[in-house]
Amino acid sequence: MNTIALVGNPNSGKTTLFNALTGSNQHVGNWPGVTVEKKEGKIRYKDIEYNVVDLPGTYSLGAYSEDELVARDFILKGNPDIVINVVDATNIERNLYLTTQLLEMGVKVVIALNMMDEVKSKNIYIDMENLSKKLGVPVVATVASKRRGLDDLLKETVLSFDRKQINHSPKYGENIERELKSIKEVLSGSDLEYPMDWIAIKVLEGDREVIEHIREKNSPDIVDRILETGNGSSDYELEIIDKRYSFIDNIIKHSVVRPDDNKETLTDRIDKVVTHKYLGLPIFAVIMFVIFQLTFVIGEDLLGGFVASSIESFGEIILESLENLNAPPMLISFIVEGIISGVGAVFEFIPLIVVLYFFIGILEDTGYMARAAYVMDGIMRSLGLHGKTFISMIVGFGCNVPGIMATRTLESKKDKMIAILINPFMSCGARLPIYLVFIAAFFPDNGGLVLFSLYALGIIMALVVGRIFSKTLFKEESSHFIMELPPYRLPSFRSVLRDMWDKVWDFIHRAGTVIFVVVSILWLLSILPMGVEPYSQESILGQIGTLIAPIFKPAGFGTWQASVSLFAGIAAKEAVVAILGMVYAGVSEGSELIYAIRDVFTPLTAMSFMIMVLFYTPCAAVIATVKKETNSYKWAIFMALYTFFIGWIGAVLVYQIGSLLGF
């Protein structure tokens, strides 16, 4: 099957184009051996099916981050038939730098000149025919968010499969060309996987990955001879970069006409307010507070009751059906009290998760989240952290696993390690159902405020711990913060809904697999040994909980039920609610968990419990990701232990101080 690869800068609209091309016919996984996300999809054009691969967004194809390595390795080793280079037409100079590197590789390229509607609104003229001629590749105008130009892009891409293409790459000058020729002569006859011209350029730039590749494929003598040519000199690397930009400048000069007046744009006017030195942070806080309030108003008041009643009705129907079939009591107990009470308790909060992800998706799609990272940069630097660290923290609000994966874009080892170790303090979507059940039970009138406070407290703790680590464990000097702020855009609701659905489906998938397994195992432990009262302290589960309960007594929730739920939460945080729903089934009139926990918790112990959940050991998937990202069990174990300690200290302080104050 023919393969099409999509590559482009972050914020170029590449993923929007991918979604527009493939629709629902796509799947997400990880690239072999790394944690970088891999998106693939299928598209049918004129009765022929094509495989489309969405490569990680990157500004270049160097070897500075895992994203860059994954993208360039797939282009060179994955043998895509065509590479569609998505270029943000409003920022064409910056985007064409990646294009020059693709041209140097000698691969077949089709340029999707995206966001052409914004170009028109800014009175910018782009001579696409001349641009295509100067680059030696087809150029097609697109507006991916509005699905414009997609047919033309597909038509040009398919035609390029059988079309001979001569890329016009930059000229590097006599000095560099002489060095490149010398390197190619030394490598002549070598067994290498990459194009010779490209290898020579990367060697001259001092690309360690490429030099190591040569070392593996050839004798050390050849590597020594290459190194004698003076490759890797910063002067050569800077000169090559300069030649690329000169090449781009010459193309822009003859292909792009901008209006003479450099008038202030709407983006400029908005940024004067939202990125203001003093107003930026309060505005960010207000926006997030409003989102949490709307999450409760829409998710709980309008949708939550419907889902809860539906699950309760479903449980009654299943119970009645099983009784009519004379099913064994143990089977009835497992399905109704174990699975439906456990997993169902998690599913009840899907509406709130949907609403929260929807609003955060809008903030990301409009370009505001990039401003939030920019606003936080000053605070981050004052604490010895990198500004980009906050981007991975924002990603962690959805799930800590991709939040930790997002740290791969940080070039400094110090920045990456700190960002990894503090990311679990970000309240992921899995913690949300736990917060919501306690808020609904004890703080229904102030749900938005309590939820906002928990998220804010997580950020504050992450910054404090990051500061401590910066001054103790990692003392190297941090790098500078460089980030592109995209122009504000109206959100693509198709893209927002697609991203929201992916996250919600991941939540449902975890509830239907991991949580099901955890609940099943713990249900079995809760009815054994045979003859004891199910879900009692005499069961194996009750005995385990009783054993660890004293640890949590100073925090006010030293019950065996609360203890086993926290223990299960290390497997997956959603399991906390699932286990509470199972062990408290039938505690009070009706089977609703909210009413049940009111009998065994108080507002103070509920707050103490939520603080524990906020800070304590992340789930097994996060710990495994830390091990993979750091290539060390040491850091994975360190994270599991130090976060538990902070969670316990925080919960104890809340309960003990609250008790002294009479709460």
DRENLUMPA-264449 format. One record per residue (C-alpha): x, y, z; residue in three letters. Coordinates in Angstrom, 2 decimals. Layout:
N
c1, c2, c3, residu
X, Y, Z, ALA
...
//
This chain:
663
c1, c2, c3, residu
0.00, 0.00, 0.00, MET
1.29, 3.48, -0.90, ASN
2.28, 5.56, 2.12, THR
1.92, 9.33, 2.55, ILE
3.75, 11.06, 5.42, ALA
2.63, 14.40, 6.85, LEU
5.35, 16.60, 8.31, VAL
5.26, 20.21, 9.45, GLY
5.96, 22.75, 12.19, ASN
3.85, 22.82, 15.36, PRO
0.77, 25.02, 14.83, ASN
0.94, 24.62, 11.04, SER
-2.41, 22.80, 10.90, GLY
-0.79, 19.43, 10.15, LYS
-2.93, 17.39, 12.53, THR
-6.06, 19.24, 11.39, THR
-5.19, 18.25, 7.83, LEU
-4.58, 14.66, 8.94, PHE
-7.98, 14.52, 10.63, ASN
-9.67, 16.09, 7.60, ALA
-8.08, 13.54, 5.26, LEU
-8.59, 10.39, 7.32, THR
-11.74, 11.23, 9.31, GLY
-12.58, 8.45, 11.75, SER
-10.45, 5.92, 9.86, ASN
-7.36, 6.34, 12.03, GLN
-5.65, 4.85, 15.05, HIS
-3.10, 6.04, 17.60, VAL
-0.20, 4.13, 19.13, GLY
3.49, 4.63, 19.86, ASN
6.46, 4.38, 17.57, TRP
8.44, 1.18, 18.21, PRO
10.90, 1.60, 21.06, GLY
9.89, 5.17, 21.98, VAL
7.02, 6.94, 23.71, THR
6.37, 9.39, 20.87, VAL
2.79, 9.21, 19.68, GLU
2.17, 7.62, 16.30, LYS
-0.95, 8.45, 14.28, LYS
-1.91, 6.51, 11.19, GLU
-4.99, 6.56, 9.03, GLY
-6.43, 5.35, 5.74, LYS
-7.82, 7.36, 2.88, ILE
-9.43, 6.21, -0.34, ARG
-8.95, 8.25, -3.49, TYR
-10.30, 7.07, -6.85, LYS
-10.83, 3.53, -5.52, ASP
-7.25, 3.23, -4.27, ILE
-6.45, 3.12, -0.55, GLU
-3.48, 5.02, 0.87, TYR
-1.84, 4.87, 4.28, ASN
-1.35, 8.31, 5.88, VAL
1.15, 8.80, 8.72, VAL
1.05, 11.96, 10.86, ASP
4.63, 12.58, 12.00, LEU
5.42, 14.57, 15.18, PRO
5.36, 18.34, 14.72, GLY
8.89, 19.68, 14.51, THR
10.75, 22.82, 13.43, TYR
13.70, 20.91, 12.00, SER
15.01, 17.41, 11.28, LEU
18.08, 17.50, 13.49, GLY
18.90, 15.17, 16.38, ALA
18.07, 17.46, 19.30, TYR
14.83, 15.82, 20.42, SER
13.04, 12.50, 20.10, GLU
10.35, 14.13, 17.94, ASP
12.94, 15.19, 15.37, GLU
14.60, 11.77, 15.32, LEU
11.28, 9.94, 14.89, VAL
10.20, 12.21, 12.04, ALA
13.44, 12.04, 10.09, ARG
13.97, 8.29, 10.70, ASP
10.54, 7.52, 9.28, PHE
11.17, 9.70, 6.23, ILE
14.53, 8.03, 5.60, LEU
13.88, 4.46, 6.78, LYS
10.10, 4.13, 6.55, GLY
10.26, 4.82, 2.81, ASN
7.09, 6.90, 2.44, PRO
6.17, 7.32, -1.22, ASP
5.34, 11.01, -0.76, ILE
5.97, 13.52, 2.01, VAL
3.31, 16.22, 2.32, ILE
5.00, 19.18, 3.96, ASN
2.32, 21.28, 5.70, VAL
3.45, 24.92, 5.67, VAL
1.78, 27.72, 7.61, ASP
1.45, 30.31, 4.85, ALA
1.17, 33.15, 7.39, THR
4.64, 32.28, 8.73, ASN
6.17, 30.98, 5.53, ILE
9.78, 32.03, 6.22, GLU
9.99, 30.01, 9.44, ARG
8.17, 26.98, 7.99, ASN
10.31, 26.74, 4.85, LEU
13.39, 25.94, 6.95, TYR
11.97, 22.46, 7.50, LEU
11.20, 22.31, 3.78, THR
14.86, 22.91, 2.90, THR
15.86, 19.95, 5.04, GLN
13.34, 17.74, 3.26, LEU
14.74, 18.89, -0.08, LEU
18.24, 17.97, 1.13, GLU
17.01, 14.44, 1.80, MET
16.01, 14.03, -1.83, GLY
12.55, 12.69, -0.98, VAL
9.45, 13.42, -3.04, LYS
7.68, 16.41, -1.51, VAL
4.31, 18.06, -2.04, VAL
3.77, 21.31, -0.14, ILE
0.37, 21.99, 1.39, ALA
0.40, 25.77, 1.76, LEU
-2.06, 25.91, 4.62, ASN
-4.14, 28.70, 6.20, MET
-4.45, 30.54, 2.90, MET
-7.66, 32.19, 4.14, ASP
-5.61, 34.05, 6.77, GLU
-3.07, 35.04, 4.12, VAL
-5.86, 36.60, 2.09, LYS
-7.29, 38.43, 5.12, SER
-3.85, 39.94, 5.75, LYS
-3.57, 41.11, 2.12, ASN
-0.51, 38.95, 1.53, ILE
0.07, 37.70, -2.02, TYR
1.92, 34.42, -2.63, ILE
2.97, 33.52, -6.16, ASP
2.45, 29.78, -5.85, MET
3.65, 29.01, -9.37, GLU
6.96, 30.77, -8.77, ASN
7.26, 29.22, -5.31, LEU
6.82, 25.78, -6.84, SER
9.37, 26.55, -9.56, LYS
11.99, 27.82, -7.08, LYS
11.61, 24.79, -4.80, LEU
11.18, 22.23, -7.57, GLY
8.13, 20.67, -5.88, VAL
4.32, 20.98, -6.29, PRO
2.62, 23.59, -4.09, VAL
-1.12, 23.40, -3.30, VAL
-3.19, 25.99, -1.42, ALA
-5.24, 24.54, 1.47, THR
-7.42, 25.61, 4.38, VAL
-7.47, 22.39, 6.39, ALA
-9.84, 23.70, 9.08, SER
-12.47, 24.35, 6.39, LYS
-11.55, 21.34, 4.24, ARG
-10.63, 23.55, 1.31, ARG
-8.09, 22.41, -1.26, GLY
-8.03, 18.81, -0.06, LEU
-9.11, 17.37, -3.44, ASP
-6.42, 19.38, -5.22, ASP
-3.85, 18.24, -2.67, LEU
-4.77, 14.58, -3.09, LEU
-4.78, 14.88, -6.86, LYS
-1.31, 16.47, -6.89, GLU
-0.02, 13.93, -4.38, THR
-1.23, 10.94, -6.39, VAL
0.23, 12.39, -9.60, LEU
3.58, 12.81, -7.84, SER
3.85, 9.07, -7.14, PHE
4.96, 8.45, -10.74, ASP
6.37, 11.90, -11.46, ARG
10.11, 12.51, -11.51, LYS
11.01, 15.28, -9.09, GLN
14.21, 17.31, -8.88, ILE
14.40, 19.14, -5.58, ASN
16.12, 22.54, -5.59, HIS
18.09, 22.46, -2.35, SER
20.30, 25.33, -1.10, PRO
23.78, 26.06, -2.51, LYS
26.33, 26.08, 0.29, TYR
29.27, 27.87, -1.31, GLY
32.64, 26.69, -2.55, GLU
34.19, 26.04, 0.87, ASN
31.39, 23.82, 2.16, ILE
30.88, 22.08, -1.19, GLU
34.56, 21.11, -1.14, ARG
34.21, 19.63, 2.35, GLU
31.03, 17.76, 1.33, LEU
32.84, 16.29, -1.68, LYS
35.70, 15.09, 0.55, SER
33.31, 13.38, 2.95, ILE
31.47, 11.62, 0.10, LYS
34.78, 10.38, -1.33, GLU
35.72, 8.86, 2.03, VAL
32.29, 7.21, 2.32, LEU
32.27, 5.97, -1.28, SER
31.31, 2.29, -1.31, GLY
30.11, 2.28, 2.30, SER
26.97, 0.37, 3.24, ASP
24.74, 3.16, 4.52, LEU
20.95, 3.38, 4.86, GLU
20.69, 7.11, 4.17, TYR
21.22, 9.20, 0.99, PRO
24.91, 10.04, 0.56, MET
24.39, 13.78, -0.06, ASP
22.30, 14.12, 3.09, TRP
24.79, 12.13, 5.18, ILE
27.62, 14.41, 4.07, ALA
25.66, 17.50, 5.18, ILE
24.77, 15.99, 8.55, LYS
28.37, 14.90, 9.14, VAL
29.59, 18.41, 8.44, LEU
26.98, 19.70, 10.92, GLU
28.38, 17.30, 13.53, GLY
25.20, 15.20, 13.79, ASP
26.11, 12.59, 16.42, ARG
23.38, 10.14, 15.37, GLU
24.61, 10.07, 11.78, VAL
28.28, 9.76, 12.77, ILE
27.37, 6.87, 15.08, GLU
25.44, 5.25, 12.20, HIS
28.58, 5.46, 10.05, ILE
30.62, 3.95, 12.88, ARG
28.23, 0.99, 13.16, GLU
28.22, 0.31, 9.41, LYS
31.93, 0.79, 8.73, ASN
35.36, 0.43, 10.28, SER
36.57, 2.96, 12.88, PRO
39.23, 3.99, 10.36, ASP
36.60, 5.51, 8.07, ILE
35.11, 7.51, 10.95, VAL
38.57, 8.83, 11.87, ASP
39.18, 9.89, 8.27, ARG
35.83, 11.69, 8.21, ILE
36.59, 13.49, 11.46, LEU
39.83, 14.75, 9.95, GLU
37.86, 16.78, 7.40, THR
36.93, 19.24, 10.16, GLY
33.26, 18.23, 10.34, ASN
31.20, 19.17, 13.34, GLY
32.74, 22.64, 13.49, SER
30.26, 25.17, 14.81, SER
31.39, 27.46, 11.99, ASP
30.32, 24.91, 9.37, TYR
27.02, 24.28, 11.10, GLU
26.23, 27.98, 11.37, LEU
27.30, 28.55, 7.77, GLU
24.98, 25.79, 6.52, ILE
22.09, 27.27, 8.52, ILE
22.88, 30.70, 7.08, ASP
22.85, 29.29, 3.52, LYS
19.48, 27.68, 4.10, ARG
17.99, 30.97, 5.25, TYR
19.61, 32.80, 2.32, SER
17.96, 30.26, 0.03, PHE
14.60, 30.91, 1.72, ILE
15.03, 34.71, 1.62, ASP
15.69, 34.60, -2.12, ASN
12.52, 32.55, -2.69, ILE
10.39, 34.81, -0.49, ILE
11.72, 37.90, -2.24, LYS
10.41, 36.65, -5.60, HIS
7.27, 34.86, -4.43, SER
5.67, 36.77, -1.54, VAL
4.35, 40.33, -1.51, VAL
3.27, 41.83, 1.80, ARG
1.36, 45.09, 2.30, PRO
3.55, 48.11, 3.09, ASP
1.60, 49.12, 6.18, ASP
2.61, 47.11, 9.20, ASN
-0.66, 47.65, 11.02, LYS
-1.45, 46.18, 14.39, GLU
-3.39, 42.91, 14.13, THR
-6.18, 41.61, 16.34, LEU
-3.72, 39.07, 17.75, THR
-1.37, 41.91, 18.73, ASP
-4.16, 43.79, 20.47, ARG
-5.35, 40.74, 22.41, ILE
-1.81, 39.77, 23.40, ASP
-1.23, 43.23, 24.89, LYS
-3.81, 42.26, 27.49, VAL
-3.57, 38.46, 27.99, VAL
0.25, 38.40, 28.03, THR
0.57, 41.59, 30.10, HIS
3.28, 41.46, 32.74, LYS
0.83, 41.94, 35.60, TYR
-2.57, 41.04, 34.11, LEU
-1.57, 37.85, 32.25, GLY
-1.52, 35.49, 35.24, LEU
-4.80, 36.69, 36.84, PRO
-6.52, 36.44, 33.44, ILE
-5.29, 32.85, 33.07, PHE
-6.58, 32.03, 36.57, ALA
-10.00, 33.59, 35.85, VAL
-10.34, 31.71, 32.55, ILE
-9.57, 28.37, 34.20, MET
-11.95, 29.15, 37.10, PHE
-14.77, 29.92, 34.66, VAL
-14.08, 26.65, 32.82, ILE
-14.36, 24.65, 36.05, PHE
-17.59, 26.43, 36.95, GLN
-19.06, 25.71, 33.51, LEU
-17.92, 22.10, 33.83, THR
-20.13, 21.70, 36.88, PHE
-23.09, 23.68, 35.56, VAL
-23.21, 21.83, 32.24, ILE
-21.68, 18.47, 33.12, GLY
-23.31, 17.88, 36.50, GLU
-26.54, 19.86, 36.52, ASP
-27.57, 19.27, 32.90, LEU
-26.06, 15.89, 31.97, LEU
-24.80, 14.16, 35.11, GLY
-28.18, 13.18, 36.53, GLY
-29.24, 11.55, 33.27, PHE
-26.17, 9.30, 33.12, VAL
-26.41, 8.39, 36.83, ALA
-30.08, 7.43, 36.54, SER
-29.35, 5.47, 33.34, SER
-26.64, 3.42, 35.06, ILE
-28.93, 2.80, 38.05, GLU
-31.76, 1.69, 35.75, SER
-29.36, -0.53, 33.84, PHE
-28.25, -2.16, 37.10, GLY
-31.87, -2.83, 38.11, GLU
-32.63, -4.38, 34.71, ILE
-29.57, -6.63, 34.89, ILE
-30.40, -7.65, 38.48, LEU
-33.98, -8.52, 37.56, GLU
-32.86, -10.43, 34.46, SER
-30.31, -12.48, 36.39, LEU
-32.81, -13.30, 39.12, GLU
-35.37, -14.41, 36.52, ASN
-32.73, -16.70, 35.02, LEU
-32.02, -18.15, 38.48, ASN
-28.39, -17.14, 38.14, ALA
-26.06, -18.16, 41.00, PRO
-25.96, -15.56, 43.80, PRO
-22.20, -15.22, 43.40, MET
-22.56, -14.32, 39.71, LEU
-25.28, -11.78, 40.57, ILE
-23.04, -10.28, 43.25, SER
-20.08, -10.06, 40.85, PHE
-22.02, -8.36, 38.04, ILE
-24.30, -6.06, 40.06, VAL
-22.28, -5.19, 43.15, GLU
-18.82, -5.64, 41.67, GLY
-18.88, -4.51, 38.04, ILE
-21.91, -2.22, 37.83, ILE
-21.40, -0.60, 41.24, SER
-17.64, -0.34, 40.65, GLY
-17.13, 0.53, 37.00, VAL
-20.51, 2.29, 36.88, GLY
-19.38, 4.68, 39.62, ALA
-16.61, 5.82, 37.27, VAL
-18.86, 6.10, 34.21, PHE
-21.23, 8.45, 36.03, GLU
-18.71, 11.28, 35.70, PHE
-18.10, 11.00, 31.96, ILE
-20.32, 14.08, 31.23, PRO
-18.10, 16.32, 33.37, LEU
-14.96, 14.92, 31.75, ILE
-16.45, 15.55, 28.30, VAL
-17.26, 19.17, 29.15, VAL
-13.85, 19.87, 30.72, LEU
-11.94, 18.40, 27.76, TYR
-14.14, 20.32, 25.35, PHE
-13.36, 23.70, 26.90, PHE
-9.64, 22.97, 27.27, ILE
-9.64, 21.86, 23.62, GLY
-11.10, 25.23, 22.61, ILE
-8.36, 27.07, 24.52, LEU
-5.71, 24.97, 22.76, GLU
-7.26, 25.37, 19.31, ASP
-7.58, 29.15, 19.59, THR
-3.89, 29.46, 20.51, GLY
-4.46, 30.68, 24.08, TYR
-2.66, 27.79, 25.81, MET
0.60, 28.87, 24.16, ALA
0.06, 32.28, 25.82, ARG
-0.49, 30.57, 29.18, ALA
2.94, 28.97, 28.87, ALA
4.43, 32.33, 27.90, TYR
2.78, 34.05, 30.88, VAL
4.13, 31.38, 33.23, MET
7.68, 31.67, 31.87, ASP
8.68, 34.45, 34.28, GLY
7.52, 32.45, 37.29, ILE
9.14, 29.28, 35.98, MET
12.50, 30.97, 35.44, ARG
12.43, 32.56, 38.89, SER
12.07, 29.05, 40.30, LEU
14.94, 27.70, 38.22, GLY
12.66, 25.94, 35.73, LEU
12.39, 26.14, 31.95, HIS
9.38, 27.96, 30.48, GLY
8.58, 25.01, 28.24, LYS
8.09, 22.89, 31.37, THR
4.67, 24.46, 31.78, PHE
3.61, 23.11, 28.37, ILE
4.17, 19.54, 29.56, SER
2.31, 20.44, 32.75, MET
-0.71, 21.60, 30.74, ILE
-0.64, 18.36, 28.75, VAL
-0.58, 16.53, 32.10, GLY
-4.04, 17.89, 32.91, PHE
-5.39, 15.41, 30.38, GLY
-3.13, 12.52, 31.38, CYS
0.27, 12.43, 33.05, ASN
1.60, 9.86, 30.56, VAL
1.55, 12.21, 27.51, PRO
2.50, 15.05, 29.87, GLY
5.72, 13.22, 30.69, ILE
6.16, 12.28, 27.03, MET
5.91, 15.98, 26.13, ALA
9.14, 16.64, 28.06, THR
11.10, 15.05, 25.21, ARG
11.07, 18.44, 23.45, THR
13.25, 19.85, 26.24, LEU
16.90, 19.78, 25.19, GLU
18.48, 20.16, 28.65, SER
18.65, 16.99, 30.75, LYS
18.04, 19.06, 33.88, LYS
14.88, 20.62, 32.44, ASP
13.58, 17.26, 31.23, LYS
14.20, 15.44, 34.53, MET
12.52, 18.13, 36.63, ILE
9.55, 18.32, 34.23, ALA
9.13, 14.54, 34.45, ILE
9.32, 14.39, 38.23, LEU
6.80, 17.17, 38.88, ILE
4.24, 16.25, 36.19, ASN
2.24, 13.84, 38.42, PRO
1.12, 16.82, 40.52, PHE
-1.02, 17.87, 37.57, MET
-4.56, 16.60, 38.15, SER
-5.12, 14.19, 35.28, CYS
-8.55, 13.21, 33.98, GLY
-8.42, 9.95, 35.98, ALA
-8.41, 11.90, 39.27, ARG
-11.41, 13.95, 38.22, LEU
-14.09, 11.33, 39.11, PRO
-12.59, 11.03, 42.60, ILE
-12.80, 14.77, 43.16, TYR
-16.29, 14.91, 41.71, LEU
-17.81, 12.24, 43.93, VAL
-16.53, 13.95, 47.10, PHE
-17.45, 17.42, 45.86, ILE
-20.96, 16.21, 45.02, ALA
-21.26, 14.69, 48.49, ALA
-19.91, 17.56, 50.58, PHE
-19.37, 20.72, 48.51, PHE
-22.13, 20.78, 45.85, PRO
-22.63, 24.56, 46.07, ASP
-18.94, 25.34, 45.62, ASN
-17.89, 22.60, 43.21, GLY
-16.15, 24.87, 40.71, GLY
-14.17, 26.65, 43.43, LEU
-13.05, 23.41, 45.11, VAL
-12.05, 21.84, 41.80, LEU
-10.17, 24.97, 40.71, PHE
-8.38, 25.04, 44.08, SER
-7.21, 21.44, 43.68, LEU
-5.85, 22.08, 40.19, TYR
-4.17, 25.30, 41.34, ALA
-2.69, 23.57, 44.39, LEU
-1.22, 20.90, 42.11, GLY
0.50, 23.58, 40.02, ILE
1.83, 25.35, 43.11, ILE
3.22, 22.10, 44.56, MET
4.83, 21.25, 41.21, ALA
6.57, 24.64, 41.13, LEU
7.77, 24.38, 44.73, VAL
9.13, 20.86, 44.27, VAL
10.66, 21.89, 40.95, GLY
12.48, 24.72, 42.70, ARG
13.81, 22.32, 45.35, ILE
15.00, 19.82, 42.72, PHE
16.59, 22.64, 40.71, SER
18.69, 23.65, 43.71, LYS
19.51, 20.15, 44.96, THR
19.30, 17.20, 42.55, LEU
19.91, 19.11, 39.31, PHE
22.18, 22.15, 39.52, LYS
23.11, 22.58, 35.84, GLU
22.29, 25.90, 34.22, GLU
18.93, 25.94, 32.47, SER
18.47, 26.86, 28.82, SER
16.58, 29.84, 27.42, HIS
12.87, 29.80, 26.68, PHE
12.03, 30.17, 22.99, ILE
8.45, 29.65, 21.88, MET
6.40, 30.63, 18.87, GLU
3.04, 32.21, 19.64, LEU
0.60, 31.33, 16.86, PRO
-2.00, 33.90, 15.83, PRO
-5.42, 33.56, 17.41, TYR
-7.80, 31.50, 15.33, ARG
-11.42, 30.52, 15.56, LEU
-11.45, 26.97, 16.89, PRO
-12.22, 24.14, 14.51, SER
-15.06, 22.40, 16.34, PHE
-14.50, 19.29, 14.26, ARG
-10.90, 19.18, 15.52, SER
-11.89, 20.02, 19.11, VAL
-14.59, 17.35, 19.16, LEU
-12.23, 14.82, 17.63, ARG
-9.55, 15.50, 20.24, ASP
-12.15, 15.47, 23.02, MET
-13.51, 12.13, 21.83, TRP
-10.00, 10.60, 21.69, ASP
-9.40, 11.55, 25.33, LYS
-12.85, 10.45, 26.51, VAL
-12.56, 7.18, 24.62, TRP
-9.19, 6.57, 26.27, ASP
-10.90, 7.13, 29.63, PHE
-13.73, 4.73, 28.72, ILE
-11.25, 2.18, 27.40, HIS
-9.30, 2.27, 30.66, ARG
-12.52, 1.95, 32.67, ALA
-13.59, -0.99, 30.51, GLY
-10.27, -2.84, 30.68, THR
-7.87, -1.88, 33.47, VAL
-10.60, -0.89, 35.93, ILE
-12.61, -4.02, 35.08, PHE
-9.60, -6.23, 35.87, VAL
-8.79, -4.37, 39.09, VAL
-12.41, -4.46, 40.27, VAL
-12.73, -8.15, 39.39, SER
-9.63, -9.09, 41.40, ILE
-10.59, -6.96, 44.38, LEU
-14.21, -8.21, 44.27, TRP
-12.90, -11.76, 44.54, LEU
-10.75, -10.75, 47.51, LEU
-13.78, -9.04, 49.09, SER
-15.86, -12.27, 49.22, ILE
-13.07, -14.62, 50.26, LEU
-12.58, -16.67, 52.30, PRO
-15.89, -18.41, 51.77, MET
-18.26, -18.08, 54.68, GLY
-17.39, -14.51, 55.69, VAL
-19.73, -11.63, 55.07, GLU
-18.94, -10.12, 51.62, PRO
-17.30, -6.68, 51.63, TYR
-16.60, -7.00, 55.35, SER
-13.46, -6.41, 57.34, GLN
-13.09, -10.20, 57.74, GLU
-12.63, -10.68, 53.97, SER
-9.14, -10.89, 52.48, ILE
-9.64, -7.40, 51.05, LEU
-10.77, -6.14, 54.44, GLY
-7.74, -7.71, 56.13, GLN
-5.39, -6.06, 53.62, ILE
-7.11, -2.74, 54.19, GLY
-6.96, -3.19, 57.96, THR
-3.23, -3.84, 57.71, LEU
-2.49, -0.56, 55.89, ILE
-5.27, 1.58, 57.42, ALA
-3.17, 2.83, 60.40, PRO
-0.94, 4.66, 57.90, ILE
-3.88, 6.93, 57.04, PHE
-5.35, 7.32, 60.52, LYS
-3.49, 10.64, 61.16, PRO
-5.09, 11.93, 57.96, ALA
-8.61, 11.17, 59.24, GLY
-9.58, 8.37, 56.86, PHE
-7.98, 5.33, 58.49, GLY
-10.70, 2.91, 57.36, THR
-9.93, -0.29, 55.51, TRP
-12.24, 0.75, 52.65, GLN
-10.46, 4.05, 52.02, ALA
-7.09, 2.31, 52.32, SER
-7.77, -0.39, 49.71, VAL
-9.24, 2.18, 47.33, SER
-6.02, 4.22, 47.48, LEU
-4.01, 1.03, 47.04, PHE
-6.06, 0.17, 43.92, ALA
-5.49, 3.72, 42.66, GLY
-1.82, 2.91, 42.09, ILE
-2.95, 0.51, 39.36, ALA
-5.22, 3.17, 37.88, ALA
-6.60, 6.29, 39.55, LYS
-10.14, 5.65, 38.26, GLU
-10.11, 2.47, 40.38, ALA
-10.37, 4.57, 43.56, VAL
-13.99, 5.46, 42.77, VAL
-14.68, 1.99, 41.39, ALA
-13.52, 0.28, 44.60, ILE
-15.35, 2.76, 46.83, LEU
-18.48, 2.04, 44.80, GLY
-18.01, -1.69, 45.29, MET
-17.12, -1.82, 49.01, VAL
-19.74, 0.76, 50.00, TYR
-22.53, -0.80, 47.91, ALA
-25.56, -1.08, 50.19, GLY
-24.01, 0.87, 53.08, VAL
-26.86, 3.36, 53.09, SER
-30.34, 3.46, 51.69, GLU
-29.94, 3.04, 47.96, GLY
-26.71, 2.15, 46.26, SER
-25.49, 5.57, 45.21, GLU
-21.90, 6.13, 46.25, LEU
-22.46, 9.81, 47.05, ILE
-24.96, 8.95, 49.78, TYR
-22.82, 6.10, 51.02, ALA
-19.67, 8.11, 51.65, ILE
-21.62, 10.79, 53.54, ARG
-22.06, 8.18, 56.28, ASP
-18.33, 7.51, 56.66, VAL
-16.60, 10.78, 55.67, PHE
-16.92, 14.37, 56.89, THR
-16.21, 17.52, 54.87, PRO
-12.79, 17.71, 56.55, LEU
-11.83, 14.07, 55.90, THR
-13.19, 14.39, 52.38, ALA
-10.85, 17.32, 51.75, MET
-7.98, 15.43, 53.35, SER
-8.70, 12.43, 51.11, PHE
-8.75, 14.60, 47.96, MET
-5.40, 16.14, 48.91, ILE
-3.98, 12.62, 49.25, MET
-5.35, 11.72, 45.81, VAL
-3.94, 14.93, 44.32, LEU
-0.37, 14.30, 45.45, PHE
0.21, 10.61, 46.11, TYR
1.87, 7.96, 43.92, THR
0.79, 8.19, 40.26, PRO
-0.66, 5.20, 38.44, CYS
1.42, 2.28, 37.17, ALA
1.31, 3.57, 33.58, ALA
2.95, 6.84, 34.67, VAL
5.63, 5.05, 36.68, ILE
6.37, 2.80, 33.67, ALA
6.61, 5.86, 31.42, THR
9.07, 7.51, 33.82, VAL
11.23, 4.39, 33.71, LYS
11.15, 4.39, 29.92, LYS
11.84, 8.13, 29.53, GLU
14.70, 8.18, 32.06, THR
15.90, 4.65, 31.26, ASN
16.22, 4.13, 35.00, SER
14.25, 2.22, 37.64, TYR
15.84, 4.53, 40.21, LYS
13.86, 7.59, 39.12, TRP
10.63, 5.61, 38.72, ALA
10.91, 4.28, 42.29, ILE
11.96, 7.72, 43.57, PHE
8.85, 9.29, 42.02, MET
6.54, 6.63, 43.47, ALA
7.94, 7.10, 46.97, LEU
8.43, 10.86, 47.19, TYR
4.95, 11.66, 45.82, THR
3.36, 9.26, 48.33, PHE
5.22, 10.98, 51.15, PHE
4.09, 14.44, 49.99, ILE
0.51, 13.22, 49.62, GLY
0.51, 11.74, 53.12, TRP
2.07, 14.87, 54.67, ILE
-0.45, 17.09, 52.87, GLY
-3.44, 15.00, 53.95, ALA
-2.25, 14.83, 57.58, VAL
-1.67, 18.60, 57.72, LEU
-5.15, 19.34, 56.33, VAL
-6.86, 17.02, 58.79, TYR
-4.84, 17.93, 61.88, GLN
-4.96, 21.69, 61.31, ILE
-8.64, 21.50, 60.38, GLY
-9.38, 19.55, 63.56, SER
-7.56, 22.13, 65.68, LEU
-9.61, 24.89, 64.06, LEU
-12.83, 23.00, 64.78, GLY
-13.85, 22.06, 61.24, PHE
//
